[in-house]
Amino acid sequence: MNRQPHRDLPTLNLLRTFEAAGQHLSFKLAAEQLCVTPSAVSQQIQLLESQLGVQLFERLNRSLRFTVAGETYWQQVSQQLNLLRDSTTQLRQQHGHRRLRVSVMPPVANRVLFPNLEDFQQRYPDIELHIETALNYTDLQQRKADVAIRFGSPPWSGLQHEKLLDVSIQLVCPPGFSARFNLPHTTSNICQMPRIEMSDRPDSWQRFFEQTGLCNNTGNDAKVTHVDDYPAAIQAAENLGAALALYPIENPLIRAGRLESPFPPLGPLSEAVYAVYAEQWQHEPAARAFIIWISEQLNKLSDK
């Protein structure tokens, strides 16, 4: 009897590491995704190349580049891993265990999802939520999440979307600042208020001043605190100065007395809060249940 040659497959862990490295073309970013060190990723890729007898990447100074063989193999491996993920999801759903991975922007997670999560769990005890909170967009096409709650403007290439909430710009500040600066009676005093500026949206205050007709000098005399992003700006606004918030998302902080808002919201904006997902999740029961539920919770923010 002729024996077939023995062919060992690389381990699933090596293939997942290769998939991540190829997706980002960076050992560092792949390591962040996999929660390991860059050197561990590099070692696993070297081991995979050794087992295959094929070079998969060209190592550059600060990044990677596929070899021709590596790119072909990555496309095939990525496709097969996604098939495994889909098969696993279907199996869980068929046997009553529905796992749903959701990526939720931090303001919505902190003001809406986490405070009301017990309600979702009571309504849908058979849905197991796996929650990621991130400002950066999760790659839905690579199955990093099933549904994402995003702020922005569609379309997102290759994905479906549905609007959940229109938003406006709302000036918020520490409690007592309205009285201290005699707002809103003397609106020009806003130009002297300490304010919080975000590095990832450096033109937001200038746009606000232009749209309101306030502070033609863009408030350059005011004390400015610079922070990285929106969540940091809202946190800083509780003590340090005025920030530009998304209405009605921060209403829970205003109702709790942690912030105050001396002016009506300005908007709505062209951007909004959306549910975004790959096409196969459009009619999936667990995804539909979560989208409907989070939409209900979002729209309750402006009820009072």
Buried (B, 14 or more C-beta within 10 A) or exposed (E): EEEEEEEEEBEEEBBBBBBBBBBBBBBBBBBBBBEBEBEBBBBBBEBBBEEBEEEBBEEEEEBBEBBEEBBEBBEEBBEEBBEEBEEEBEEBBEEEEBBBBBBBBBBBBBBBBEEBBEEBEEEBEEBBBEBEBBBEBBBBEBBBBBBBBBBBEBEBEEBBBEEBBBBBBBBBBBEEBBEEBEBBEEBEBBBEBBBBBBEEEEEBBEBBBEEBEBBEEBBEEBEEBEBEEBBBBBBBBBEBBBBBBBBBBBBBBBEEEBBBBBBEBBBEBEBBBBBBBBEEBEEBEBBBBBBEBBBEBBEEBBEE
